[in-house]
Amino acid sequence: MGTRRLRFGALCVASTLNAACALNATMVPVAGPLSEQKPVPVVKVRADGILGNSGKITFLLPPDDPCEGRWASAAGQDLTIASGNLISQYGATYLNGYSLSTGRGQNPGRALATCKTGRVVDLEFVTGAGTAHGFGIGKDNQQNIFKFVF
């Protein structure tokens, strides 16, 4: 009887932890048609699977365009910001105050989401080593550029 209770308790704890393995990010358009709306829309992004190196993302872009996709992070890898990447292309303009260096301590990641209307959103981000928190830049196929933090 005691073993059965212990297994049930472990299952409950695991279920609770699994349900809590998500975080919310805030994404704001900084250039393009969405950034010209008044007030500027704030997009809430949900990222699932944060205890691993990949998961699902979901969000709703204005006016009513549900989007979903996948994200992945190269945790433990050296970070190299190459020419043409979103952060190297737009970071100096929209992520002022942040400095990225190559080497350990920062984990690069990407996400790709498709929306109901056919919009495609490409996101590039950096997290601190050992954390599920960071920042990034996104761009869609409708000339919008986003910055986000999570």
N, CA, C and O of each residue as an XYZ file, in Angstrom:
600
protein
N       0.818     -1.199      0.000
C       0.000      0.000      0.000
C       0.862      1.262      0.000
O       0.542      2.221     -0.703
N       1.957      1.279      0.782
C       2.834      2.437      0.837
C       3.526      2.694     -0.486
O       3.689      3.849     -0.878
N       3.942      1.639     -1.188
C       4.589      1.780     -2.488
C       3.626      2.375     -3.510
O       4.007      3.200     -4.340
N       2.393      1.945     -3.434
C       1.374      2.454     -4.361
C       1.164      3.956     -4.158
O       1.059      4.708     -5.126
N       1.106      4.386     -2.903
C       0.939      5.810     -2.598
C       2.146      6.610     -3.073
O       1.999      7.708     -3.610
N       3.324      6.062     -2.877
C       4.547      6.733     -3.293
C       4.565      6.908     -4.816
O       4.918      7.980     -5.308
N       4.193      5.876     -5.556
C       4.145      5.977     -7.025
C       3.132      7.010     -7.466
O       3.398      7.804     -8.368
N       1.952      7.002     -6.824
C       0.925      7.978     -7.173
C       1.411      9.395     -6.879
O       1.197     10.315     -7.668
N       2.074      9.555     -5.724
C       2.611     10.870     -5.373
C       3.659     11.336     -6.370
O       3.669     12.504     -6.759
N       4.545     10.429     -6.789
C       5.572     10.776     -7.776
C       4.923     11.143     -9.110
O       5.381     12.062     -9.789
N       3.860     10.431     -9.488
C       3.150     10.736    -10.732
C       2.518     12.117    -10.662
O       2.553     12.871    -11.635
N       1.941     12.449     -9.510
C       1.335     13.780     -9.351
C       2.378     14.885     -9.439
O       2.145     15.909    -10.083
N       3.521     14.688     -8.801
C       4.595     15.687     -8.853
C       5.092     15.840    -10.289
O       5.279     16.960    -10.763
N       5.307     14.721    -10.985
C       5.775     14.774    -12.368
C       4.761     15.472    -13.257
O       5.149     16.247    -14.131
N       3.487     15.223    -13.059
C       2.443     15.875    -13.852
C       2.426     17.375    -13.605
O       2.278     18.168    -14.536
N       2.577     17.755    -12.346
C       2.599     19.172    -11.998
C       3.802     19.860    -12.618
O       3.668     20.948    -13.179
N       4.977     19.244    -12.528
C       6.176     19.840    -13.118
C       6.045     19.946    -14.630
O       6.435     20.959    -15.210
N       5.509     18.926    -15.272
C       5.353     18.938    -16.717
C       4.422     20.065    -17.148
O       4.686     20.737    -18.145
N       3.338     20.278    -16.409
C       2.395     21.345    -16.745
C       3.045     22.712    -16.565
O       2.673     23.665    -17.250
N       4.010     22.822    -15.654
C       4.659     24.096    -15.377
C       5.885     24.321    -16.251
O       6.596     25.305    -16.045
N       6.157     23.466    -17.201
C       7.346     23.568    -18.031
C       7.106     24.477    -19.230
O       7.437     24.132    -20.365
N       6.539     25.613    -18.967
C       6.258     26.584    -20.021
C       6.592     27.963    -19.477
O       6.630     28.171    -18.264
N       6.829     28.884    -20.365
C       7.009     30.271    -19.956
C       6.319     31.174    -20.950
O       6.017     30.781    -22.077
N       6.079     32.385    -20.511
C       5.453     33.375    -21.369
C       6.484     34.414    -21.759
O       7.297     34.846    -20.942
N       6.436     34.805    -23.009
C       7.312     35.845    -23.525
C       6.454     37.027    -23.967
O       5.262     36.882    -24.242
N       7.069     38.171    -24.028
C       6.404     39.370    -24.538
C       7.116     39.793    -25.803
O       8.333     39.973    -25.820
N       6.331     39.950    -26.877
C       6.875     40.318    -28.181
C       6.186     41.606    -28.635
O       4.964     41.725    -28.552
N       6.977     42.567    -29.116
C       6.459     43.864    -29.536
C       7.000     44.190    -30.924
O       8.200     44.060    -31.162
N       6.122     44.615    -31.851
C       6.627     45.029    -33.160
C       7.365     46.363    -33.045
O       6.868     47.300    -32.421
N       8.563     46.446    -33.654
C       9.370     47.666    -33.585
C       9.562     48.301    -34.953
O      10.056     49.424    -35.043
N       9.183     47.609    -36.012
C       9.233     48.154    -37.372
C       8.190     47.418    -38.202
O       7.866     46.263    -37.925
N       7.674     48.088    -39.211
C       6.681     47.471    -40.078
C       5.268     47.915    -39.742
O       5.065     48.722    -38.835
N       4.283     47.385    -40.478
C       2.887     47.822    -40.321
C       2.329     47.662    -38.905
O       1.600     48.539    -38.440
N       2.645     46.587    -38.218
C       2.107     46.402    -36.866
C       2.660     47.438    -35.891
O       1.971     47.816    -34.943
N       3.888     47.902    -36.104
C       4.493     48.880    -35.197
C       3.858     50.261    -35.348
O       4.044     51.120    -34.486
N       3.121     50.482    -36.419
C       2.478     51.774    -36.664
C       1.086     51.861    -36.064
O       0.474     52.929    -36.088
N       0.571     50.761    -35.526
C      -0.736     50.787    -34.880
C      -0.641     51.544    -33.565
O       0.392     51.530    -32.896
N      -1.725     52.200    -33.211
C      -1.796     52.936    -31.945
C      -2.938     52.382    -31.126
O      -4.081     52.449    -31.577
N      -2.700     51.847    -29.970
C      -1.393     51.609    -29.375
C      -0.677     50.446    -30.067
O      -1.299     49.609    -30.721
N       0.622     50.421    -29.907
C       1.412     49.327    -30.484
C       0.993     48.036    -29.777
O       0.959     47.985    -28.548
N       0.672     46.991    -30.555
C       0.219     45.754    -29.915
C       1.340     45.052    -29.151
O       2.505     45.080    -29.548
N       0.956     44.432    -28.057
C       1.855     43.597    -27.265
C       1.384     42.164    -27.464
O       0.226     41.843    -27.194
N       2.282     41.303    -27.936
C       1.939     39.919    -28.243
C       2.476     39.022    -27.134
O       3.660     39.071    -26.803
N       1.609     38.218    -26.572
C       2.009     37.256    -25.542
C       2.305     35.926    -26.225
O       1.456     35.384    -26.933
N       3.502     35.405    -26.013
C       3.949     34.142    -26.620
C       4.087     33.111    -25.510
O       4.629     33.407    -24.445
N       3.597     31.905    -25.759
C       3.769     30.797    -24.809
C       4.762     29.814    -25.417
O       4.599     29.370    -26.554
N       5.782     29.485    -24.653
C       6.787     28.504    -25.078
C       6.718     27.312    -24.139
O       6.932     27.451    -22.934
N       6.422     26.150    -24.684
C       6.346     24.916    -23.908
C       7.668     24.157    -23.991
O       8.449     24.357    -24.920
N       7.909     23.291    -23.020
C       9.076     22.412    -23.039
C      10.365     23.064    -22.608
O      11.437     22.653    -23.051
N      10.292     24.076    -21.753
C      11.494     24.848    -21.428
C      12.531     24.088    -20.614
O      13.658     24.562    -20.476
N      12.190     22.936    -20.077
C      13.200     22.165    -19.361
C      14.086     21.375    -20.312
O      15.074     20.776    -19.887
N      13.741     21.370    -21.591
C      14.555     20.711    -22.603
C      15.152     21.734    -23.545
O      15.233     22.918    -23.218
N      15.567     21.283    -24.702
C      16.179     22.181    -25.678
C      15.273     22.487    -26.859
O      15.717     23.089    -27.837
N      13.996     22.078    -26.784
C      13.054     22.399    -27.861
C      11.637     22.258    -27.343
O      11.394     21.645    -26.304
N      10.716     22.832    -28.079
C       9.313     22.754    -27.677
C       8.421     23.487    -28.646
O       8.846     23.893    -29.728
N       7.184     23.649    -28.246
C       6.153     24.289    -29.063
C       5.996     25.748    -28.638
O       6.131     26.073    -27.458
N       5.711     26.624    -29.600
C       5.368     28.011    -29.293
C       4.005     28.317    -29.889
O       3.647     27.790    -30.942
N       3.248     29.169    -29.213
C       1.954     29.628    -29.705
C       1.787     31.094    -29.356
O       2.254     31.551    -28.312
N       1.120     31.830    -30.234
C       0.808     33.229    -29.974
C      -0.275     33.692    -30.931
O      -0.594     33.003    -31.900
N      -0.838     34.857    -30.658
C      -1.905     35.440    -31.468
C      -1.454     36.809    -31.944
O      -1.278     37.722    -31.138
N      -1.263     36.958    -33.264
C      -0.893     38.257    -33.820
C      -2.158     39.024    -34.191
O      -3.158     38.419    -34.581
N      -2.122     40.352    -34.074
C      -3.296     41.145    -34.410
C      -3.586     41.105    -35.910
O      -2.654     40.981    -36.704
N      -4.853     41.205    -36.319
C      -5.993     41.403    -35.423
C      -6.482     40.101    -34.797
O      -6.954     40.128    -33.660
N      -6.395     38.988    -35.468
C      -6.841     37.709    -34.910
C      -6.212     36.583    -35.718
O      -6.909     35.844    -36.413
N      -4.889     36.455    -35.625
C      -4.148     35.493    -36.435
C      -3.386     34.529    -35.521
O      -2.270     34.837    -35.102
N      -3.976     33.358    -35.202
C      -3.282     32.397    -34.346
C      -2.072     31.790    -35.046
O      -2.135     31.429    -36.221
N      -0.972     31.684    -34.307
C       0.287     31.184    -34.850
C       0.824     30.086    -33.941
O       0.655     30.139    -32.723
N       1.472     29.091    -34.541
C       2.134     28.067    -33.750
C       3.328     27.530    -34.504
O       3.396     27.587    -35.732
N       4.266     27.008    -33.738
C       5.477     26.469    -34.341
C       6.337     25.789    -33.307
O       5.857     25.371    -32.253
N       7.620     25.683    -33.619
C       8.594     25.010    -32.766
C       9.776     25.932    -32.497
O      10.118     26.786    -33.316
N      10.379     25.746    -31.361
C      11.606     26.452    -31.018
C      12.659     25.407    -30.639
O      12.326     24.291    -30.241
N      13.919     25.781    -30.768
C      15.024     24.922    -30.361
C      16.194     25.800    -29.938
O      16.403     26.885    -30.479
N      16.948     25.314    -28.967
C      18.117     26.029    -28.475
C      19.316     25.094    -28.497
O      19.202     23.910    -28.180
N      20.449     25.631    -28.869
C      21.686     24.847    -28.923
C      22.426     25.025    -27.608
O      23.553     25.522    -27.580
N      21.789     24.619    -26.522
C      22.370     24.782    -25.189
C      23.745     24.133    -25.108
O      23.956     23.013    -25.574
N      24.662     24.862    -24.511
C      26.004     24.332    -24.321
C      26.927     24.549    -25.511
O      28.087     24.139    -25.469
N      26.444     25.174    -26.554
C      27.265     25.418    -27.739
C      27.843     26.825    -27.684
O      27.285     27.713    -27.040
N      28.954     27.013    -28.360
C      29.498     28.361    -28.484
C      28.561     29.185    -29.348
O      27.987     28.676    -30.311
N      28.406     30.440    -29.010
C      27.515     31.334    -29.739
C      28.304     32.115    -30.771
O      29.286     32.780    -30.444
N      27.875     32.033    -31.999
C      28.479     32.820    -33.057
C      27.372     33.570    -33.774
O      26.439     32.957    -34.292
N      27.466     34.873    -33.806
C      26.490     35.682    -34.514
C      27.077     35.993    -35.886
O      28.001     36.797    -36.012
N      26.540     35.356    -36.894
C      27.052     35.513    -38.253
C      26.282     36.612    -38.982
O      25.151     36.936    -38.620
N      26.882     37.155    -39.969
C      26.243     38.170    -40.794
C      24.993     37.586    -41.430
O      25.012     36.463    -41.935
N      23.918     38.340    -41.406
C      22.683     37.883    -42.013
C      21.708     37.287    -41.019
O      20.526     37.151    -41.335
N      22.166     36.924    -39.815
C      21.242     36.453    -38.796
C      20.411     37.621    -38.294
O      20.822     38.776    -38.410
N      19.252     37.327    -37.741
C      18.360     38.387    -37.286
C      19.002     39.262    -36.221
O      18.894     40.487    -36.277
N      19.676     38.640    -35.242
C      20.276     39.440    -34.169
C      21.414     40.300    -34.706
O      21.542     41.460    -34.314
N      22.242     39.755    -35.593
C      23.330     40.575    -36.130
C      22.795     41.669    -37.045
O      23.376     42.752    -37.121
N      21.713     41.399    -37.726
C      21.149     42.371    -38.660
C      20.370     43.483    -37.959
O      20.470     44.647    -38.348
N      19.590     43.134    -36.923
C      18.700     44.116    -36.296
C      19.019     44.394    -34.831
O      18.487     45.348    -34.263
N      19.863     43.594    -34.213
C      20.122     43.719    -32.781
C      20.646     45.060    -32.345
O      20.187     45.604    -31.340
N      21.599     45.610    -33.076
C      22.175     46.900    -32.685
C      21.121     48.012    -32.692
O      21.219     48.971    -31.925
N      20.125     47.881    -33.552
C      19.074     48.891    -33.650
C      17.984     48.694    -32.603
O      17.560     49.656    -31.963
N      17.529     47.458    -32.421
C      16.349     47.217    -31.591
C      16.637     46.595    -30.233
O      15.747     46.556    -29.384
N      17.826     46.117    -30.006
C      18.193     45.554    -28.707
C      19.292     46.396    -28.069
O      20.229     45.857    -27.480
N      19.178     47.714    -28.186
C      20.216     48.587    -27.656
C      20.413     48.321    -26.170
O      19.461     48.072    -25.431
N      21.651     48.379    -25.761
C      22.002     48.112    -24.378
C      22.453     46.680    -24.143
O      22.937     46.359    -23.057
N      22.303     45.811    -25.140
C      22.743     44.418    -25.020
C      24.032     44.237    -25.785
O      24.233     44.828    -26.846
N      24.900     43.416    -25.236
C      26.144     43.094    -25.902
C      26.254     41.582    -26.007
O      26.111     40.878    -25.008
N      26.503     41.087    -27.185
C      26.678     39.656    -27.394
C      28.133     39.378    -27.684
O      28.790     40.105    -28.429
N      28.619     38.317    -27.085
C      29.989     37.916    -27.356
C      29.991     36.470    -27.806
O      29.045     35.726    -27.550
N      31.046     36.083    -28.469
C      31.152     34.686    -28.837
C      31.720     33.916    -27.663
O      32.451     34.471    -26.842
N      31.390     32.656    -27.584
C      31.912     31.822    -26.512
C      30.821     31.294    -25.613
O      29.631     31.420    -25.903
N      31.246     30.703    -24.522
C      30.300     30.066    -23.604
C      29.558     31.102    -22.772
O      29.994     32.245    -22.634
N      28.434     30.677    -22.225
C      27.664     31.553    -21.346
C      26.381     32.038    -21.981
O      25.498     32.531    -21.280
N      26.255     31.911    -23.294
C      25.040     32.308    -23.991
C      24.653     31.194    -24.954
O      25.497     30.662    -25.676
N      23.381     30.850    -24.957
C      22.904     29.775    -25.815
C      22.032     30.336    -26.934
O      21.036     31.003    -26.656
N      22.383     30.083    -28.186
C      21.579     30.569    -29.301
C      20.367     29.678    -29.526
O      20.401     28.485    -29.226
N      19.298     30.260    -30.052
C      18.103     29.493    -30.372
C      17.347     30.092    -31.536
O      17.524     31.259    -31.884
N      16.498     29.267    -32.131
C      15.651     29.700    -33.254
C      14.254     29.157    -33.045
O      14.056     28.145    -32.373
N      13.298     29.838    -33.626
C      11.918     29.362    -33.644
C      11.322     29.737    -34.992
O      11.695     30.743    -35.596
N      10.408     28.928    -35.441
C       9.699     29.193    -36.687
C       8.231     28.886    -36.440
O       7.880     27.799    -35.982
N       7.379     29.853    -36.748
C       5.940     29.679    -36.538
C       5.186     30.052    -37.810
O       5.578     30.962    -38.540
N       4.115     29.341    -38.055
C       3.212     29.678    -39.153
C       1.870     30.062    -38.555
O       1.461     29.547    -37.515
N       1.201     30.971    -39.233
C      -0.057     31.497    -38.736
C      -1.192     31.099    -39.675
O      -0.969     30.710    -40.821
N      -2.393     31.207    -39.165
C      -3.583     30.791    -39.912
C      -3.723     31.527    -41.245
O      -4.197     30.951    -42.224
N      -3.316     32.787    -41.285
C      -3.464     33.597    -42.501
C      -2.340     33.379    -43.512
O      -2.361     33.971    -44.591
N      -1.356     32.535    -43.177
C      -0.226     32.302    -44.063
C       1.019     33.074    -43.678
O       2.063     32.927    -44.314
N       0.921     33.885    -42.654
C       2.094     34.609    -42.159
C       3.095     33.598    -41.618
O       2.704     32.592    -41.027
N       4.390     33.861    -41.819
C       5.462     33.032    -41.285
C       6.340     33.937    -40.429
O       6.741     35.013    -40.872
N       6.636     33.511    -39.216
C       7.433     34.302    -38.274
C       8.694     33.518    -37.930
O       8.621     32.378    -37.470
N       9.853     34.138    -38.156
C      11.156     33.573    -37.845
C      11.687     34.321    -36.628
O      11.754     35.550    -36.639
N      12.062     33.600    -35.586
C      12.559     34.203    -34.350
C      13.962     33.684    -34.055
O      14.252     32.502    -34.237
N      14.813     34.572    -33.605
C      16.159     34.206    -33.190
C      16.373     34.774    -31.796
O      16.048     35.933    -31.539
N      16.924     33.955    -30.885
C      17.051     34.416    -29.505
C      18.326     33.887    -28.865
O      19.007     33.011    -29.396
N      18.615     34.453    -27.713
C      19.766     34.063    -26.901
C      19.281     33.899    -25.475
O      18.555     34.746    -24.954
N      19.688     32.799    -24.843
C      19.403     32.610    -23.420
C      20.716     32.532    -22.660
O      21.753     32.164    -23.212
N      20.651     32.883    -21.401
C      21.823     32.721    -20.549
C      22.035     31.251    -20.256
O      21.074     30.487    -20.167
N      23.268     30.855    -20.109
C      23.579     29.454    -19.814
C      22.880     29.025    -18.532
O      22.958     29.711    -17.512
N      22.203     27.897    -18.591
C      21.530     27.358    -17.425
C      20.212     28.029    -17.091
O      19.638     27.757    -16.037
N      19.718     28.897    -17.960
C      18.443     29.563    -17.702
C      17.498     29.340    -18.882
O      17.905     28.885    -19.951
N      16.255     29.666    -18.661
C      15.263     29.638    -19.732
C      14.797     31.060    -20.030
O      13.672     31.271    -20.481
N      15.665     32.024    -19.776
C      15.303     33.427    -19.960
C      16.289     34.098    -20.915
O      17.483     33.800    -20.915
N      15.761     35.005    -21.720
C      16.620     35.686    -22.664
C      15.870     36.728    -23.460
O      14.869     37.279    -23.003
N      16.369     36.995    -24.668
C      15.794     38.024    -25.525
C      16.070     37.668    -26.973
O      16.883     36.792    -27.267
N      15.384     38.360    -27.878
C      15.612     38.059    -29.280
C      14.938     39.019    -30.229
O      14.329     40.013    -29.832
N      15.071     38.684    -31.503
C      14.527     39.457    -32.621
C      13.706     38.502    -33.486
O      14.074     37.342    -33.673
N      12.601     39.004    -34.006
C      11.781     38.219    -34.914
C      11.448     39.019    -36.156
O      11.503     40.248    -36.153
N      11.103     38.309    -37.215
C      10.716     38.959    -38.469
C       9.678     38.079    -39.143
O       9.795     36.853    -39.136
N       8.662     38.705    -39.727
C       7.667     37.924    -40.450
C       7.720     38.240    -41.941
O       8.478     39.109    -42.372
N       6.922     37.538    -42.715
C       6.908     37.740    -44.163
C       5.961     38.863    -44.580
O       5.581     38.955    -45.747
N       5.579     39.721    -43.624
C       4.748     40.889    -43.910
C       5.441     42.178    -43.485
O       4.790     43.169    -43.156
N       6.776     42.148    -43.495
C       7.623     43.315    -43.240
C       7.614     43.807    -41.799
O       7.976     44.956    -41.544
N       7.211     42.967    -40.854
C       7.241     43.346    -39.437
C       8.496     42.788    -38.784
O       8.908     41.661    -39.061
N       9.092     43.587    -37.917
C      10.234     43.166    -37.099
C       9.773     43.294    -35.643
O       9.150     44.281    -35.253
N      10.096     42.271    -34.861
C       9.689     42.225    -33.454
C      10.919     42.111    -32.562
O      11.929     41.531    -32.961
N      10.832     42.662    -31.361
C      11.794     42.321    -30.328
C      11.008     41.628    -29.233
O       9.831     41.921    -29.022
N      11.658     40.711    -28.538
C      10.944     40.001    -27.492
C      11.874     39.649    -26.349
O      13.096     39.599    -26.493
N      11.253     39.410    -25.217
C      11.973     39.050    -24.000
C      11.174     37.962    -23.299
O       9.944     37.960    -23.332
N      11.879     37.049    -22.670
C      11.229     35.965    -21.937
C      12.059     35.560    -20.742
O      11.671     34.658    -19.999
